[in-house]
Amino acid sequence: MGQLIYLIGASGVGKDSLLQAARSAYPEWLVAHRYLTRASGADEDCVALGDAEFAVRRELGLLCLDWHAHGLNYGIGVEVEAWLARGTTVLLNGSRRALPRARDRFGEALVAVVVTAPSEVLRRRLVERGRESPGEIERRLERHREVARELAESFPRLARIDNGGSLSDSLAELTAVIEGRCSSRI
């Protein structure tokens, strides 16, 4: 059985950038794409679906994990389970809300990792991304602070990667987790 590296953290902390860096540096690590009910950005590993198509995939059992957040549906395809069964390392931009269900579904294969970034870095990234209004960005930053507190309290033993600096430093931290030099089991 492989391992599922389940990245969680606030929107804008750079999870997708970290996944892209990992994909480039380590082609043997498989980056799972998410199905979601909005158009995806160029830096995301996502497949955009309409609400009806998403519902059909869920009903057919083609999603091994799904959740609802920010008014959108997100899902992970059953191909992830096939990859894990072949002993691969799979990386995934997950959801903290879905973490308990992911733990139930993937058991010992799951390695959850909290990705963080300082608020000023997060604000700059959200502005540059251009998806939200200034008011929405401020609400998201407040939510980021709340989520950071919740994660620290709920999962104090999870590995944390500060992705506010260089991407190469963050990738080195992620590599340490994957290679077992950092404990992050829940």
C-alpha positions, 0 to 999 in steps of 0.5 A: 500500500502506498501513502496518500499525502493529504495537504490541508490549509487555507486557500492561497497558502500555495498548496497547488504551487507546492504540488506542481513543484513536487510533480516536476521534481518527483515524477514518481509521486502522483498528484491527484486531480480534484473534480470541482464545480467551477472552472479551474485555474491553470495552476490547479490539478482540477477537472471542472464539472457542472453540478449535474455531472458531479452528482452523476459521478458521485451516484455512480461511485466514481468518487472515493471522497467528496465534500462541499466548501465555499458553495462548491462541490469537490471530489477525488476519483477512485483512481487514487485508490488504484494508485495507492494499491500499487504502492505509489505515493499520491499527493492531494490538495485535500480539505480539513473538513473531509479529513475525518472521512479521508482517515476512515477511507484511507487508514494508515496510508493517509499522511496529513500535512498542514501547509501555512503561509504568513497572513501578509503573503496570503493576502498578496497571493489572493490579490494576485489570483484575482478571484475575490473582491477586497472584502472577500479577501479580508473574510478569507484572511480572517477564516485563515486565522481561524482555521490555523487555530483550529488545525493547531488545536485539533491536530497538534502532531501534524507536520507543518510546512511554512510555504511563505518563503521559497518553494524549494524550501517548502518542497524540501520540507515536503520531501522530508515528510514523504521520506519519513523523516518527519512524523505526521500520522493522525 
